[in-house]
Each structure stands twice: as C-alpha cells, then as structure tokens.
Amino acid sequence: MSQISGILKGLKITFGTMMKTLFPGGLKNPIPKPSVGALTVQYPHEKEAPPARARGVIALHEGNCTSCMLCARECPDWCIYIEGHKELAPPRRAGGKPRQVNALDRFDIDFSLCMFCGICVEVCPFDALFWTPEYEFSELRLADLLHDKNRLGEWMHTVPDFEEYESGSEQKQKKVPR
C-alpha cells in the first residue's frame, strides 16, 4: 500500500508543477502562458553562463606545444592530427652546441569525432591544451568541425583562469599562459 501512496504523492507534485508552468497566474486567471511559467531557459534568446570547469571546445597554446604527440596517442577517438619537424635552436649557453627542437606544422582536432573526454588536456605535459567554456561552435558542414591550430589558438582568449585549490592541497597552482 505504501508504494501506491508514494506514486500518488509523486503524481501530485508533477501535476502541481505542470499547473504552475501552464497557468502562472493561478487558476483564478486561467490563461495558458507556458513560456512565462517555464523554468527552462529559452536558449536562442537567453543564454546561461556555463558552470565553472565546463567542457566546451579545446584551445591550443601553440607556443607550449612541442609536438610530443602524447595527446594524439592517448586520444581514444584518434581525432587529433599532429605533424611537426625538427629544427635547430640557438644554444642555451654561449659557446654551446645548437640544439634540436620540434616545430609544430599541423595540429588539428576533428570535433565531429571528439567525445570531449579530456584525456588530451590532462595528458599534455607542457600545458598546451585547455578547456574553454565556449559551447557554441556548431557548423553547417561536417567538414568545418575540423579545427586547425589557428582556429584552436583563437579560443585561448576564452580560457578562464584556474580556480584556487582547497586549503591543504599540495598541488602546484596552474596558470593559463596569456
């Protein structure tokens, strides 16, 4: 018998919420206005601010990328494409030997394949990949969801600063390169 009373109580709450949504003026003024009483955001016209640590699009800080390919190897969807070459850089000390460094030629992420798991952001040892809260990057053509390094670099200005860790944390505070 307690299960039936629980079901009836749930239906009563659902019906009450439905009546408040359909008739925000109450039953004394029974003019249906579902858009006025709705608890949802009317998305194209009103936009909510995304919560902290929201996963939108991935941004690339090209200056930090060393073409190590860790992100491409760890990606479960294989949606990251990296090409690079080695070039000579000046020695660190006067009279030293010139050193070889990796230069980034191509860095593409295919967002039509990406499942936004964040493994690439977490595995990057040089802090070259960041989450941005931007979620409006849809395209009319599927081929336009392949973002190159220039397009990924444009998202860097939307990367929020990292939040403070809670007290007692021993982790180093990360900073977004600007």
N, CA, C and O of each residue as an XYZ file, in Angstrom:
712
protein
N       0.822     -1.203      0.000
C       0.000      0.000      0.000
C       0.867      1.268      0.000
O       0.464      2.298     -0.541
N       2.069      1.189      0.614
C       2.931      2.371      0.684
C       3.469      2.762     -0.694
O       3.756      3.933     -0.941
N       3.606      1.779     -1.593
C       4.088      2.098     -2.934
C       3.051      2.915     -3.695
O       3.408      3.839     -4.425
N       1.802      2.594     -3.538
C       0.744      3.334     -4.237
C       0.664      4.761     -3.710
O       0.486      5.697     -4.489
N       0.793      4.940     -2.402
C       0.736      6.298     -1.862
C       1.953      7.113     -2.323
O       1.832      8.318     -2.543
N       3.123      6.476     -2.473
C       4.299      7.171     -2.984
C       4.112      7.600     -4.427
O       4.515      8.697     -4.816
N       3.499      6.730     -5.220
C       3.234      7.065     -6.621
C       2.241      8.218     -6.708
O       2.426      9.137     -7.506
N       1.189      8.176     -5.892
C       0.193      9.248     -5.909
C       0.804     10.575     -5.454
O       0.476     11.626     -6.004
N       1.681     10.535     -4.465
C       2.338     11.751     -3.993
C       3.218     12.337     -5.105
O       3.231     13.551     -5.305
N       3.955     11.481     -5.829
C       4.780     11.952     -6.940
C       3.945     12.546     -8.059
O       4.318     13.566     -8.641
N       2.824     11.920     -8.365
C       1.933     12.456     -9.402
C       1.342     13.795     -8.979
O       1.156     14.676     -9.819
N       1.045     13.963     -7.698
C       0.509     15.224     -7.205
C       1.528     16.345     -7.392
O       1.172     17.438     -7.832
N       2.781     16.086     -7.063
C       3.835     17.092     -7.227
C       4.021     17.433     -8.705
O       4.164     18.602     -9.065
N       4.017     16.403     -9.561
C       4.163     16.625    -11.000
C       3.004     17.449    -11.550
O       3.215     18.361    -12.350
N       1.784     17.135    -11.127
C       0.609     17.879    -11.592
C       0.662     19.323    -11.114
O       0.322     20.236    -11.866
N       1.085     19.541     -9.873
C       1.196     20.904     -9.350
C       2.217     21.732    -10.121
O       1.973     22.901    -10.421
N       3.354     21.132    -10.439
C       4.374     21.836    -11.221
C       3.865     22.134    -12.631
O       4.140     23.199    -13.185
N       3.124     21.189    -13.205
C       2.568     21.403    -14.538
C       1.567     22.559    -14.525
O       1.551     23.367    -15.453
N       0.742     22.649    -13.498
C      -0.242     23.725    -13.424
C       0.448     25.079    -13.237
O       0.017     26.077    -13.813
N       1.527     25.119    -12.427
C       2.263     26.381    -12.247
C       2.926     26.816    -13.547
O       3.041     28.010    -13.824
N       3.361     25.843    -14.343
C       4.009     26.171    -15.606
C       2.985     26.639    -16.640
O       3.202     27.640    -17.323
N       1.883     25.922    -16.752
C       0.878     26.283    -17.760
C       0.102     27.536    -17.385
O      -0.187     28.370    -18.242
N      -0.231     27.668    -16.133
C      -1.043     28.796    -15.671
C      -0.289     29.553    -14.574
O      -0.581     29.368    -13.392
N       0.685     30.408    -14.947
C       1.481     31.104    -13.926
C       0.653     32.080    -13.093
O       1.069     32.449    -11.995
N      -0.518     32.510    -13.594
C      -1.388     33.415    -12.843
C      -2.304     32.678    -11.885
O      -3.084     33.310    -11.174
N      -2.227     31.368    -11.851
C      -3.095     30.569    -10.986
C      -4.387     30.212    -11.711
O      -4.599     30.607    -12.858
N      -5.234     29.473    -11.039
C      -6.495     29.058    -11.656
C      -7.535     30.172    -11.662
O      -8.569     30.045    -12.317
N      -7.276     31.269    -10.937
C      -8.189     32.418    -10.984
C      -8.073     33.133    -12.319
O      -9.039     33.726    -12.799
N      -6.896     33.076    -12.914
C      -6.644     33.691    -14.223
C      -6.147     32.579    -15.148
O      -4.950     32.506    -15.428
N      -7.053     31.706    -15.632
C      -6.619     30.509    -16.376
C      -6.262     30.782    -17.838
O      -6.830     30.177    -18.747
N      -5.328     31.687    -18.050
C      -4.847     31.943    -19.413
C      -3.526     31.209    -19.557
O      -2.571     31.525    -18.848
N      -3.448     30.228    -20.467
C      -2.199     29.459    -20.585
C      -1.044     30.326    -21.106
O      -1.151     30.937    -22.170
N       0.038     30.372    -20.361
C       1.269     31.068    -20.756
C       2.448     30.186    -20.376
O       3.157     30.492    -19.418
N       2.674     29.097    -21.105
C       3.757     28.193    -20.700
C       5.144     28.814    -20.786
O       6.042     28.417    -20.043
N       5.335     29.785    -21.681
C       6.678     30.375    -21.787
C       6.981     31.284    -20.606
O       8.150     31.477    -20.270
N       5.954     31.849    -19.964
C       6.167     32.720    -18.814
C       6.457     31.891    -17.565
O       7.331     32.245    -16.773
N       5.733     30.798    -17.389
C       5.897     29.989    -16.197
C       6.966     28.921    -16.308
O       7.206     28.182    -15.353
N       7.613     28.828    -17.466
C       8.601     27.773    -17.665
C       9.844     28.004    -16.815
O      10.271     29.141    -16.615
N      10.408     26.932    -16.325
C      11.634     27.003    -15.544
C      12.863     26.834    -16.414
O      13.988     26.983    -15.936
N      12.663     26.526    -17.683
C      13.785     26.343    -18.596
C      14.189     27.676    -19.203
O      13.400     28.621    -19.232
N      15.404     27.744    -19.680
C      15.902     28.942    -20.344
C      15.521     28.847    -21.815
O      15.706     27.805    -22.443
N      14.997     29.915    -22.352
C      14.617     29.950    -23.762
C      15.894     30.200    -24.567
O      16.235     31.344    -24.868
N      16.599     29.108    -24.912
C      18.003     29.143    -25.322
C      18.402     30.136    -26.404
O      19.285     30.949    -26.130
N      17.853     30.148    -27.572
C      18.490     31.069    -28.537
C      18.384     32.531    -28.132
O      19.211     33.351    -28.533
N      17.373     32.860    -27.341
C      17.161     34.251    -26.963
C      17.827     34.590    -25.634
O      18.295     35.714    -25.449
N      17.875     33.643    -24.715
C      18.521     33.839    -23.424
C      19.631     32.804    -23.298
O      19.443     31.637    -23.643
N      20.776     33.230    -22.807
C      21.902     32.305    -22.668
C      22.349     32.278    -21.221
O      22.539     33.319    -20.592
N      22.513     31.076    -20.706
C      23.026     30.905    -19.355
C      24.541     30.911    -19.381
O      25.156     30.496    -20.363
N      25.127     31.376    -18.319
C      26.579     31.291    -18.198
C      26.932     29.848    -17.849
O      26.319     29.264    -16.956
N      27.900     29.271    -18.533
C      28.256     27.882    -18.219
C      28.872     27.777    -16.830
O      29.482     28.732    -16.350
N      28.721     26.639    -16.188
C      29.304     26.483    -14.846
C      30.826     26.458    -14.906
O      31.419     26.290    -15.972
N      31.437     26.626    -13.756
C      32.902     26.553    -13.688
C      33.338     25.162    -14.115
O      32.662     24.173    -13.831
N      34.457     25.096    -14.790
C      35.022     23.844    -15.304
C      34.148     23.184    -16.361
O      34.187     21.964    -16.523
N      33.365     23.974    -17.078
C      32.549     23.424    -18.160
C      33.452     23.000    -19.309
O      34.465     23.642    -19.585
N      33.081     21.929    -19.969
C      33.862     21.446    -21.098
C      33.207     21.903    -22.387
O      32.171     21.378    -22.794
N      33.814     22.868    -23.009
C      33.317     23.351    -24.278
C      34.232     22.873    -25.383
O      34.289     21.679    -25.676
N      34.941     23.787    -25.991
C      35.878     23.466    -27.052
C      37.282     23.451    -26.453
O      37.522     24.063    -25.413
N      38.194     22.761    -27.101
C      39.574     22.670    -26.624
C      40.394     23.759    -27.313
O      40.332     23.912    -28.533
N      41.155     24.507    -26.532
C      42.006     25.568    -27.067
C      43.453     25.114    -27.042
O      43.856     24.328    -26.185
N      44.240     25.621    -28.000
C      45.650     25.263    -28.124
C      46.513     26.496    -27.926
O      46.313     27.521    -28.578
N      47.477     26.388    -27.018
C      48.502     27.424    -26.878
C      49.720     26.912    -27.657
O      50.514     26.117    -27.154
N      49.840     27.388    -28.885
C      50.825     26.841    -29.821
C      52.260     26.992    -29.324
O      53.105     26.147    -29.622
N      52.545     28.043    -28.579
C      53.896     28.262    -28.088
C      54.356     27.186    -27.104
O      55.557     26.957    -26.964
N      53.431     26.532    -26.430
C      53.797     25.493    -25.468
C      53.866     24.106    -26.086
O      54.432     23.198    -25.479
N      53.314     23.919    -27.261
C      53.261     22.588    -27.883
C      54.629     22.215    -28.451
O      55.233     22.982    -29.201
N      55.104     21.031    -28.085
C      56.405     20.550    -28.562
C      56.260     19.402    -29.550
O      57.252     18.743    -29.858
N      55.082     19.144    -30.048
C      54.800     18.045    -30.982
C      55.213     16.698    -30.398
O      55.724     15.836    -31.112
N      54.991     16.522    -29.114
C      55.387     15.261    -28.475
C      54.416     14.125    -28.818
O      54.747     12.954    -28.632
N      53.246     14.456    -29.307
C      52.232     13.505    -29.770
C      51.581     12.699    -28.647
O      50.883     11.725    -28.927
N      51.788     13.071    -27.397
C      51.134     12.343    -26.309
C      49.625     12.448    -26.398
O      48.924     11.459    -26.183
N      49.112     13.627    -26.713
C      47.656     13.802    -26.794
C      47.065     12.960    -27.918
O      45.999     12.367    -27.753
N      47.746     12.903    -29.054
C      47.234     12.119    -30.180
C      47.276     10.626    -29.884
O      46.380      9.889    -30.297
N      48.308     10.170    -29.174
C      48.416      8.745    -28.851
C      47.412      8.321    -27.795
O      46.918      7.195    -27.837
N      47.099      9.196    -26.850
C      46.183      8.840    -25.774
C      44.723      9.030    -26.130
O      43.849      8.530    -25.421
N      44.441      9.729    -27.194
C      43.052     10.006    -27.583
C      42.349      8.711    -27.980
O      42.799      8.035    -28.905
N      41.246      8.344    -27.298
C      40.556      7.102    -27.642
C      39.829      7.168    -28.983
O      39.524      6.129    -29.568
N      39.550      8.359    -29.472
C      38.835      8.508    -30.745
C      39.762      8.765    -31.923
O      39.310      8.779    -33.068
N      41.037      8.966    -31.668
C      42.010      9.280    -32.714
C      41.547     10.488    -33.538
O      41.573     10.456    -34.769
N      41.134     11.528    -32.860
C      40.633     12.700    -33.569
C      41.638     13.848    -33.597
O      41.316     14.936    -34.076
N      42.852     13.622    -33.090
C      43.896     14.657    -33.075
C      44.966     14.283    -34.088
O      45.484     13.167    -34.078
N      45.291     15.229    -34.960
C      46.280     15.003    -36.011
C      47.412     16.010    -35.827
O      47.191     17.221    -35.844
N      48.627     15.491    -35.652
C      49.784     16.361    -35.403
C      50.878     16.027    -36.404
O      51.162     14.856    -36.659
N      51.484     17.052    -36.964
C      52.666     16.910    -37.801
C      53.670     17.956    -37.356
O      53.303     19.082    -37.021
N      54.922     17.579    -37.354
C      55.966     18.505    -36.945
C      57.283     18.137    -37.601
O      57.394     17.113    -38.275
N      58.260     18.971    -37.398
C      59.595     18.717    -37.911
C      60.607     19.218    -36.889
O      60.276     19.998    -35.996
N      61.832     18.762    -37.035
C      62.902     19.188    -36.131
C      63.652     20.344    -36.777
O      63.894     20.356    -37.984
N      64.012     21.305    -35.951
C      64.815     22.417    -36.437
C      65.837     22.779    -35.362
O      65.687     22.429    -34.191
N      66.861     23.480    -35.787
C      67.925     23.861    -34.863
C      67.546     25.143    -34.122
O      67.054     26.103    -34.715
N      67.785     25.132    -32.836
C      67.550     26.305    -31.993
C      68.900     26.786    -31.472
O      69.848     26.004    -31.397
N      68.995     28.038    -31.120
C      70.281     28.535    -30.603
C      70.647     27.826    -29.297
O      69.770     27.379    -28.558
N      71.935     27.729    -29.025
C      72.354     27.063    -27.786
C      71.883     27.828    -26.552
O      71.661     29.037    -26.607
N      71.735     27.114    -25.448
C      71.274     27.753    -24.211
C      72.353     28.632    -23.599
O      72.052     29.662    -22.998
N      73.618     28.226    -23.752
C      74.735     28.999    -23.200
C      75.656     29.428    -24.334
O      75.688     28.801    -25.393
N      76.388     30.482    -24.107
C      77.333     30.972    -25.121
C      78.394     29.899    -25.363
O      78.947     29.345    -24.413
N      78.674     29.608    -26.622
C      79.664     28.618    -26.995
C      79.136     27.201    -26.975
O      79.890     26.260    -27.220
N      77.856     27.026    -26.688
C      77.262     25.695    -26.629
C      76.864     25.186    -27.997
O      76.924     25.912    -28.990
N      76.464     23.949    -28.037
C      76.043     23.308    -29.278
C      74.583     23.666    -29.572
O      73.753     23.668    -28.663
N      74.264     23.970    -30.838
C      72.854     24.216    -31.168
C      72.032     22.958    -30.876
O      72.492     21.836    -31.091
N      70.843     23.160    -30.395
C      70.008     22.014    -30.018
C      68.877     21.831    -31.017
O      68.488     22.766    -31.716
N      68.362     20.618    -31.073
C      67.232     20.321    -31.947
C      65.942     20.428    -31.150
O      65.838     19.888    -30.049
N      64.969     21.118    -31.704
C      63.651     21.232    -31.085
C      62.604     20.864    -32.124
O      62.833     20.986    -33.327
N      61.461     20.416    -31.646
C      60.343     20.093    -32.527
C      59.569     21.358    -32.847
O      59.275     22.151    -31.953
N      59.241     21.551    -34.103
C      58.411     22.670    -34.534
C      57.085     22.118    -35.022
O      57.048     21.117    -35.738
N      56.006     22.762    -34.640
C      54.654     22.305    -34.960
C      54.258     22.781    -36.348
O      54.237     23.982    -36.617
N      53.943     21.836    -37.233
C      53.458     22.179    -38.571
C      51.936     22.112    -38.642
O      51.290     22.995    -39.206
N      51.384     21.072    -38.073
C      49.935     20.858    -38.159
C      49.440     20.347    -36.817
O      50.024     19.429    -36.241
N      48.370     20.938    -36.324
C      47.678     20.443    -35.137
C      46.197     20.618    -35.409
O      45.691     21.740    -35.392
N      45.505     19.537    -35.656
C      44.072     19.572    -35.963
C      43.327     18.691    -34.982
O      43.812     17.632    -34.584
N      42.141     19.139    -34.596
C      41.225     18.317    -33.810
C      39.918     18.243    -34.585
O      39.333     19.264    -34.947
N      39.473     17.021    -34.833
C      38.210     16.801    -35.526
C      37.112     16.681    -34.482
O      36.944     15.627    -33.867
N      36.361     17.767    -34.282
C      35.326     17.776    -33.255
C      34.092     16.973    -33.655
O      33.198     16.780    -32.831
N      34.021     16.504    -34.887
C      32.926     15.598    -35.238
C      33.193     14.204    -34.687
O      32.263     13.407    -34.561
N      34.443     13.893    -34.357
C      34.800     12.607    -33.757
C      35.024     12.699    -32.257
O      34.868     11.707    -31.545
N      35.385     13.869    -31.773
C      35.771     14.054    -30.374
C      34.596     13.775    -29.444
O      33.470     14.198    -29.705
N      34.874     13.051    -28.346
C      33.817     12.789    -27.360
C      34.022     13.632    -26.104
O      33.348     13.406    -25.099
N      34.937     14.598    -26.140
C      35.158     15.564    -25.070
C      35.461     14.872    -23.745
O      34.945     15.259    -22.696
N      36.299     13.852    -23.807
C      36.663     13.115    -22.589
C      37.709     13.859    -21.785
O      37.769     13.688    -20.567
N      38.539     14.680    -22.419
C      39.525     15.474    -21.708
C      40.853     14.785    -21.465
O      41.716     15.335    -20.781
N      41.032     13.603    -22.006
C      42.293     12.900    -21.804
C      43.447     13.694    -22.407
O      44.527     13.755    -21.819
N      43.237     14.294    -23.555
C      44.307     15.065    -24.205
C      44.728     16.258    -23.352
O      45.915     16.576    -23.282
N      43.781     16.916    -22.709
C      44.100     18.066    -21.865
C      44.870     17.616    -20.630
O      45.820     18.275    -20.210
N      44.458     16.490    -20.049
C      45.098     16.004    -18.829
C      46.501     15.457    -19.080
O      47.380     15.603    -18.231
N      46.720     14.827    -20.242
C      47.988     14.150    -20.503
C      49.063     15.099    -21.026
O      50.238     14.734    -21.039
N      48.702     16.284    -21.450
C      49.677     17.220    -22.021
C      50.648     17.694    -20.944
O      50.230     18.372    -20.005
N      51.954     17.351    -21.056
C      52.907     17.731    -20.007
C      53.375     19.185    -20.105
O      54.020     19.683    -19.183
N      53.063     19.862    -21.192
C      53.571     21.212    -21.412
C      52.489     22.280    -21.333
O      52.731     23.429    -21.703
N      51.302     21.922    -20.857
C      50.173     22.855    -20.746
C      49.911     23.589    -22.053
O      49.891     24.819    -22.103
N      49.712     22.813    -23.104
C      49.410     23.399    -24.403
C      47.919     23.316    -24.727
O      47.440     24.061    -25.582
N      47.178     22.433    -24.069
C      45.745     22.263    -24.329
C      44.943     22.674    -23.099
O      45.309     22.360    -21.966
N      43.837     23.385    -23.346
C      42.995     23.892    -22.273
C      41.531     23.747    -22.657
O      41.181     23.779    -23.836
N      40.678     23.587    -21.645
C      39.231     23.606    -21.862
C      38.761     25.051    -21.860
O      39.221     25.857    -21.051
N      37.853     25.376    -22.754
C      37.189     26.673    -22.726
C      35.707     26.426    -22.455
O      35.210     25.338    -22.747
N      35.001     27.390    -21.912
C      33.576     27.201    -21.666
C      32.710     27.463    -22.895
O      31.483     27.408    -22.805
N      33.320     27.745    -24.027
C      32.553     28.041    -25.238
C      31.874     26.775    -25.757
O      32.540     25.771    -26.011
N      30.584     26.821    -25.912
C      29.845     25.656    -26.386
C      29.134     25.912    -27.708
O      28.511     24.998    -28.249
N      29.205     27.099    -28.232
C      28.541     27.412    -29.493
C      29.558     27.417    -30.624
O      30.014     28.477    -31.052
N      29.904     26.257    -31.096
C      30.833     26.187    -32.216
C      30.317     25.208    -33.265
O      31.102     24.549    -33.948
N      29.015     25.117    -33.388
C      28.435     24.212    -34.374
C      28.653     24.772    -35.780
O      28.839     25.974    -35.970
N      28.624     23.889    -36.730
C      28.846     24.265    -38.127
C      27.750     23.653    -38.992
O      27.116     22.670    -38.607
N      27.538     24.236    -40.145
C      26.535     23.692    -41.069
C      27.069     22.478    -41.822
O      26.319     21.567    -42.172
N      28.381     22.483    -42.065
C      29.005     21.363    -42.767
C      29.852     20.566    -41.791
O      30.536     21.143    -40.945
N      29.814     19.262    -41.900
C      30.572     18.391    -41.008
C      32.073     18.605    -41.160
O      32.820     18.493    -40.189
N      32.513     18.910    -42.372
C      33.940     19.110    -42.633
C      34.480     20.347    -41.917
O      35.685     20.433    -41.679
N      33.618     21.307    -41.567
C      34.067     22.518    -40.882
C      34.339     22.298    -39.398
O      34.821     23.207    -38.722
N      34.039     21.103    -38.877
C      34.332     20.792    -37.478
C      35.771     20.352    -37.277
O      36.168     20.053    -36.151
N      36.561     20.303    -38.341
C      37.992     20.032    -38.237
C      38.689     21.371    -37.983
O      38.863     22.170    -38.903
N      39.083     21.611    -36.733
C      39.698     22.878    -36.359
C      41.212     22.747    -36.425
O      41.790     21.824    -35.851
N      41.853     23.679    -37.132
C      43.304     23.658    -37.251
C      43.937     24.468    -36.118
O      43.231     25.011    -35.268
N      45.273     24.547    -36.108
C      45.961     25.186    -34.988
C      45.633     26.673    -34.885
O      45.630     27.218    -33.781
N      45.360     27.332    -35.987
C      44.998     28.748    -35.924
C      43.630     28.935    -35.277
O      43.439     29.821    -34.444
N      42.697     28.099    -35.667
C      41.338     28.179    -35.102
C      41.348     27.784    -33.630
O      40.652     28.400    -32.822
N      42.122     26.771    -33.273
C      42.223     26.366    -31.870
C      42.909     27.438    -31.040
O      42.603     27.600    -29.859
N      43.834     28.170    -31.647
C      44.503     29.260    -30.942
C      43.591     30.441    -30.679
O      43.793     31.176    -29.712
N      42.584     30.637    -31.528
C      41.638     31.730    -31.334
C      40.809     31.547    -30.063
O      40.327     32.528    -29.497
N      40.640     30.314    -29.613
C      39.830     30.037    -28.424
C      40.598     30.350    -27.134
O      39.992     30.365    -26.062
N      41.910     30.601    -27.203
C      42.711     30.779    -25.986
C      42.255     31.977    -25.155
O      42.378     31.951    -23.931
N      41.736     33.017    -25.787
C      41.319     34.189    -25.009
C      40.082     33.911    -24.160
O      39.770     34.697    -23.266
N      39.369     32.810    -24.416
C      38.183     32.487    -23.632
C      38.469     31.521    -22.484
O      37.566     31.191    -21.715
N      39.715     31.067    -22.361
C      40.060     30.129    -21.286
C      40.023     30.876    -19.957
O      40.731     31.870    -19.793
N      39.211     30.416    -19.005
C      39.176     31.107    -17.712
C      40.403     30.766    -16.879
O      41.058     29.750    -17.109
N      40.704     31.614    -15.920
C      41.798     31.325    -15.001
C      41.431     30.129    -14.133
O      40.253     29.876    -13.878
N      42.431     29.405    -13.688
C      42.188     28.245    -12.849
C      41.670     28.689    -11.487
O      42.062     29.733    -10.967
N      40.789     27.883    -10.925
C      40.281     28.171     -9.592
C      41.313     27.756     -8.551
O      42.129     26.865     -8.789
N      41.269     28.400     -7.418
C      42.170     28.060     -6.327
C      41.856     26.652     -5.825
O      40.694     26.249     -5.771
N      42.891     25.917     -5.461
C      42.679     24.618     -4.845
C      42.235     24.819     -3.408
O      42.462     25.878     -2.823
N      41.604     23.808     -2.844
C      41.172     23.929     -1.464
C      42.386     23.907     -0.536
O      43.459     23.436     -0.912
N      42.204     24.409      0.647
C      43.332     24.517      1.573
C      43.858     23.132      1.941
O      43.091     22.178      2.077
N      45.149     23.041      2.095
C      45.787     21.770      2.407
C      46.234     21.002      1.182
O      46.869     19.955      1.315
N      45.922     21.489     -0.004
C      46.327     20.803     -1.234
C      47.806     21.049     -1.476
O      48.305     22.154     -1.267
N      48.493     20.023     -1.914
C      49.918     20.140     -2.159
C      50.244     20.301     -3.641
O      51.415     20.332     -4.019
N      49.221     20.402     -4.478
C      49.469     20.529     -5.906
C      49.892     21.951     -6.250
O      49.488     22.918     -5.604
N      50.715     22.044     -7.286
C      51.176     23.341     -7.765
C      50.009     24.045     -8.470
O      49.278     23.417     -9.236
N      49.837     25.320     -8.217
C      48.758     26.091     -8.830
C      49.068     26.312    -10.308
O      50.125     26.845    -10.647
N      48.154     25.907    -11.187
C      48.357     26.098    -12.625
C      47.970     27.516    -13.017
O      47.121     28.144    -12.386
N      48.608     28.004    -14.068
C      48.285     29.321    -14.596
C      48.093     29.200    -16.096
O      48.791     28.434    -16.761
N      47.147     29.957    -16.624
C      46.868     29.970    -18.055
C      47.859     30.919    -18.726
O      47.939     32.084    -18.336
N      48.614     30.458    -19.722
C      49.537     31.373    -20.411
C      48.768     32.362    -21.255
O      47.919     31.974    -22.058
N      49.048     33.589    -21.086
C      48.345     34.643    -21.842
C      49.309     35.336    -22.771
O      48.918     36.252    -23.495
